[in-house]
Amino acid sequence: MAIIVERKRLSFWERTYLPQILSGLYITLKNFFAPKVTLEYPDQQPVIPQGYRGAPVLVCDSDGRHKCVSCQLCEFVCPSKAIKVTPSAIPEDSQYAFIEKGPADFQIDMSRCIYCGLCQEACPEQAIFMGSEFSINAYTRAGLVRHKDDLYKIGGVVPDKIMKWQKIKEREAK
């Protein structure tokens, strides 16, 4: 059995829809004369909040040494498979020859990255960080693939609290 709901009878003003039209015009005029809140991007940049997870970047230690040792944990933990690490051996005549390997190439496909931060959490050397870059654009898909040199240039230097590479090098010298 259906329940019949009777509608409220509209008054003359409600049937003309003038109150609704006037209230809409009032809101429009109020916002038209309000101060502008739009940023003129890219001339004005928004304030980046503390803890913002932007694009992943690679960092160097305070001595300028690349911290990545090609363990490939970031590649394995990435849910979108955006990271590709190509490991290579470090030359014997290098001052860092005691490290097993380093990246020949390190690629992050920014069109696939979901900014989850799992790569940063998985890295045992603290070589990859989530930067503060929020606007990533390119004309082609190939332009969204960042290679090792670009990632180090954007990442910069993060000083180590524990100079473990220095300690290992001093122990081996003895």
N, C-alpha and C positions, 0 to 999 in steps of 0.2 A: 504494500500500500504506500503510495507516494505522499510525502508531506508537502503541502502547499504553503509557501511562504509569501505573504502579501507584502508588496513593496510600499514604501512610504511615498506618499504623494508629494511631488516637487512643487515648490512655490513658483510664482511667476518669475522671480529673479533667478532661481536655480534652473528653470527651463530655458532661459536665455543664455546661460553659461557666462554671463558677464562677470560675476564674482571670480570665477576661475581664470578668465582671461586677464582681468585686472591684477589679480595676485601674481600671475606669471609675468606680466609686464613690470610690476613693482620689483620682483626679484631680478629681472634683467637690468633694469635701470640702476638698481642698487649696486650690482656687480660691475656695471659699465663705468661708474664713477669711483669705484673703490681703487685703492693703489694697486699697481701691477705687482704680481708675485712671480711672473715668468722670468726664468733666467735666460739671458741671451747667450746660449751655448754656441760655440766654444769659447767666446770671450769671457764669460762668467762661468766658473766651475762650481759645481755643488760641493758642499762640505762633506768630506768623507768621514763617516763615523768610526770610532775606535773599534777594532776587531772586524772590520770589513774584509770579506774574502773575495778578492779580485782574481785576476789571472795568475796562474802559477808561474814562478820565475826561479832560475837557478842563482845561487849566491856563491861568492868567494869568501875565504877567511881573511883575517886581517893582514896576512902576508901576501895576499893576491893569488893564493893557490885555489884551484877549482876544488870544491869540496865533494863533488860527485865521484863515487868510486865504482859506478856501473854495477851496483848490486841488483838492479832491475826490480826491486820491490815495488817501486812506484808504478812501473809498467804492469806488474801482476795484479796490484790492488785496484787499479783504475777501472771503475765499473763501465765506463763508456769506451774503453780501449783507445783513449786519445793520446796516450804516451807511447813512444817507441824509442827504446834505448839500444844503440849499437855499441857493444863493448869492444875495447881493443887493449892490447898490452901496452904498458908504459915502457918507453925505450930504456935500455940498460944504462946508458950514460946520463940519464936524467937524475936530478937531485932527489926526485921522488920515486926512484926505482924500487924502493922497499914496498910500495903500494902495488897490489897485484894487477889492477887494471883501472882504466879510465874510459870515459865515453868517447868513442870516435865520432858519434853523432847522437844528439838527444833532440827528439822532435816532439812537440806538443801541438796537436791539431785543435786549434781554438774553436773550430766549428763543432767539434764533438765534446769538448770539455764541459762538464756540468758544475764546475766550481764547488765540488763536494769537500775538498780538503783532505781526502784520504791519502793522497800522495805525500802531503806534508807530514801526516801522522805516521806513515809507514817508513819514512826515510830515517835510517839509523844514523846517518852522518849530518842530519839537518842541512842538507844541501838544496832542498826545494822548499820554497815558501809561497804562500798565497799573497800576492802583491796587492797594491791598492788601485791598480788600473781597472777602470770600469767601462771604458769605451774602446772596444776592439772592432776595427772595421778594415775591410780590404775590398779591392775591386774584383778579385777572383777567389776561388776556394783555396788555391795554392798559396795565396797571400796570407791566409789564416793559419798556415802551418809555420810555427816558429821553430827555428833550429837553435843549436847549442850557443852559438855566438850571440844571437839576438837575446836569448834568455839570460845569459850572463851579463850582457850590457844593461838590460832592464833591471835585473836583480841587484847588482851592485855588491857591496861588501857588508857582511854581517860578522862582527868580531866573535871569535870563539871564547867561551868562558873557560874551557879547558883546552890548553894547547897540546892535544894528544899527539899530533903529527910531529911536533917539535920533540916531545919526550921520546917517542919511538925512534926518531932519527938519532937523538943523543945516545940512547941505549945501544943502538946498533953500531955506533961509532966507537964505543968502548970495547 
